[in-house]
Amino acid sequence: MISIRKWLLLYTLLIALLLVGCVDDEKEEEEIVATPPEEAEVDKTITIRPEIDIMIGFDKGGARASRDKHCWEEKDKECSLEPTLPSEFLDSYIVNPIKPGDDILFQFAVPGNDFDFPEPDSFIAYMQEGDEMKPIEVNNNTIQAPLTPGKYYMSVKAIWDNELKGETIYAFSLMVKE
């Protein structure tokens, strides 16, 4: 059996080792902290990423979509985005249930209630077929769900082409069933 004095000595040594180890770590952290250069430029650009609300059937609520990519045009940069195949990054994402032929409405919302952000001038919708994205007809910001039951990967590109110029693409998946 170990006496209380030996336990106290062992306990004191353990505390001392821990304190020495912590002091050394603090010194190493101080040595690797780099000071920023004085003439470093600060990027003051604000990137607005509007969120899309995809309404499945006008009375059934919204669907979940994931942002694929976006681009805002500048003097020396023009946007011309193509969607990524949604199956490449939506595999474990929420699948939105829908009935065959239901309407799917696209609307945009910008975070912050006091910000006046224009609605897109047009939408282009796509449905993934194999390794290709096929365009789908959009009327009044609305498309129709496929008529055949099954899982579908889709994308929607919103285009701003007036005072604000840019594009953003969102992807979503549907499970069409009766």
C-alpha positions as CSV (number, residue, x, y, z in Angstrom):
1,M,0.0,0.0,0.0
2,I,1.3,3.5,-0.9
3,S,1.4,6.1,1.9
4,I,-0.3,9.4,1.8
5,R,3.1,11.2,1.6
6,K,4.0,9.3,-1.6
7,W,0.6,10.1,-3.1
8,L,1.1,13.8,-2.3
9,L,4.6,13.8,-3.8
10,L,3.4,12.1,-6.9
11,Y,0.4,14.5,-7.2
12,T,2.7,17.5,-6.7
13,L,5.1,16.3,-9.4
14,L,2.3,15.7,-11.8
15,I,0.9,19.2,-11.3
16,A,4.4,20.7,-11.8
17,L,4.9,18.8,-15.1
18,L,1.5,20.1,-16.4
19,L,2.3,23.7,-15.4
20,V,5.7,23.5,-17.1
21,G,4.1,22.0,-20.3
22,C,1.5,24.8,-20.4
23,V,4.1,27.6,-20.1
24,D,6.2,26.1,-22.9
25,D,3.1,25.9,-25.2
26,E,2.3,29.6,-24.6
27,K,5.8,30.6,-25.6
28,E,5.6,28.6,-28.8
29,E,2.3,30.2,-29.7
30,E,3.8,33.7,-29.1
31,E,6.7,32.9,-31.4
32,I,4.5,31.8,-34.4
33,V,2.1,34.8,-34.3
34,A,2.8,36.8,-37.5
35,T,2.2,40.5,-37.7
36,P,0.4,41.6,-40.8
37,P,2.2,43.9,-43.2
38,E,1.4,47.6,-42.8
39,E,0.4,48.1,-46.5
40,A,-1.9,45.1,-46.7
41,E,-5.1,45.9,-48.6
42,V,-8.4,45.2,-47.0
43,D,-11.1,43.8,-49.2
44,K,-14.2,46.0,-48.7
45,T,-16.3,44.1,-51.3
46,I,-19.7,42.9,-50.1
47,T,-20.9,39.8,-51.8
48,I,-24.7,39.4,-51.7
49,R,-25.9,35.8,-51.9
50,P,-29.7,35.8,-52.2
51,E,-31.4,32.8,-50.9
52,I,-33.9,31.0,-53.1
53,D,-37.4,29.9,-51.9
54,I,-38.6,27.0,-54.0
55,M,-42.3,26.6,-53.5
56,I,-43.7,23.1,-54.3
57,G,-47.4,23.5,-55.1
58,F,-48.6,26.8,-54.0
59,D,-50.2,25.5,-50.8
60,K,-47.6,22.9,-49.7
61,G,-44.7,25.0,-48.5
62,G,-41.1,25.2,-49.6
63,A,-38.4,22.9,-50.8
64,R,-34.7,22.7,-49.8
65,A,-32.1,23.9,-52.3
66,S,-28.3,24.1,-52.1
67,R,-26.3,27.0,-53.7
68,D,-24.2,25.7,-56.5
69,K,-22.3,28.9,-57.6
70,H,-22.8,32.6,-58.2
71,C,-21.2,35.5,-60.2
72,W,-21.7,39.3,-60.1
73,E,-20.5,41.1,-63.2
74,E,-17.9,43.8,-63.0
75,K,-16.2,46.0,-65.7
76,D,-13.6,43.3,-66.5
77,K,-15.7,40.2,-65.7
78,E,-18.7,38.8,-67.4
79,C,-20.9,36.0,-66.0
80,S,-21.7,32.8,-68.0
81,L,-22.3,30.1,-65.4
82,E,-23.2,26.5,-66.2
83,P,-24.6,24.3,-63.4
84,T,-22.6,21.6,-61.8
85,L,-24.3,18.1,-62.0
86,P,-26.5,18.2,-58.9
87,S,-26.0,14.4,-58.3
88,E,-22.3,15.2,-57.6
89,F,-23.0,17.2,-54.4
90,L,-26.7,16.5,-53.5
91,D,-26.4,12.8,-52.9
92,S,-27.0,13.0,-49.2
93,Y,-29.0,16.2,-49.3
94,I,-32.7,16.4,-48.4
95,V,-35.0,15.0,-51.2
96,N,-38.1,17.1,-51.7
97,P,-41.3,15.0,-52.1
98,I,-43.7,16.2,-54.8
99,K,-46.7,14.9,-56.8
100,P,-46.4,14.3,-60.6
101,G,-47.1,17.6,-62.5
102,D,-47.2,19.8,-59.4
103,D,-46.1,23.4,-59.9
104,I,-42.7,24.5,-58.6
105,L,-42.4,28.3,-58.1
106,F,-39.1,30.1,-57.8
107,Q,-38.8,33.2,-55.6
108,F,-35.8,35.0,-54.1
109,A,-35.3,36.4,-50.6
110,V,-32.3,38.4,-49.4
111,P,-31.3,38.3,-45.8
112,G,-32.1,41.5,-44.0
113,N,-35.6,43.1,-44.2
114,D,-34.4,46.6,-45.0
115,F,-32.4,45.7,-48.1
116,D,-34.0,46.5,-51.4
117,F,-32.7,43.8,-53.7
118,P,-34.2,43.3,-57.2
119,E,-36.0,40.2,-58.3
120,P,-34.2,38.2,-61.0
121,D,-35.0,39.2,-64.6
122,S,-35.3,35.6,-65.7
123,F,-34.9,32.0,-64.6
124,I,-33.5,29.0,-66.5
125,A,-34.3,25.6,-65.1
126,Y,-32.5,22.4,-65.8
127,M,-33.1,18.7,-65.2
128,Q,-30.2,16.3,-65.0
129,E,-30.3,13.4,-67.5
130,G,-27.3,11.2,-67.1
131,D,-24.3,13.4,-67.3
132,E,-26.1,16.3,-69.0
133,M,-28.3,19.2,-67.9
134,K,-31.3,19.6,-70.1
135,P,-33.2,22.9,-70.0
136,I,-36.8,23.0,-68.8
137,E,-39.4,25.6,-69.8
138,V,-40.0,28.2,-67.2
139,N,-43.3,30.2,-67.3
140,N,-44.0,33.0,-64.7
141,N,-41.1,31.7,-62.5
142,T,-42.8,28.3,-62.4
143,I,-42.0,24.8,-63.8
144,Q,-43.9,21.6,-63.6
145,A,-42.6,18.6,-61.7
146,P,-42.0,15.5,-63.9
147,L,-45.0,13.2,-64.5
148,T,-43.1,9.9,-64.0
149,P,-42.4,8.8,-60.4
150,G,-38.8,8.7,-59.4
151,K,-35.9,10.8,-58.1
152,Y,-34.8,13.8,-60.1
153,Y,-31.9,16.2,-59.8
154,M,-32.6,19.8,-60.9
155,S,-31.0,23.2,-61.0
156,V,-32.3,26.7,-61.4
157,K,-30.3,29.7,-62.6
158,A,-31.5,33.2,-61.7
159,I,-30.3,35.9,-64.0
160,W,-30.1,39.7,-63.3
161,D,-29.6,41.6,-66.5
162,N,-30.5,45.3,-65.8
163,E,-28.8,47.7,-63.4
164,L,-27.5,44.7,-61.4
165,K,-25.9,42.1,-63.6
166,G,-25.2,38.6,-62.3
167,E,-26.2,35.0,-62.0
168,T,-26.7,32.4,-59.3
169,I,-27.4,28.7,-59.5
170,Y,-29.2,26.5,-57.0
171,A,-29.6,22.8,-57.1
172,F,-32.3,20.6,-55.6
173,S,-33.6,17.1,-55.8
174,L,-37.2,15.9,-56.1
175,M,-38.9,12.6,-55.3
176,V,-41.9,12.4,-57.5
177,K,-44.6,10.0,-56.2
178,E,-48.3,9.8,-56.0
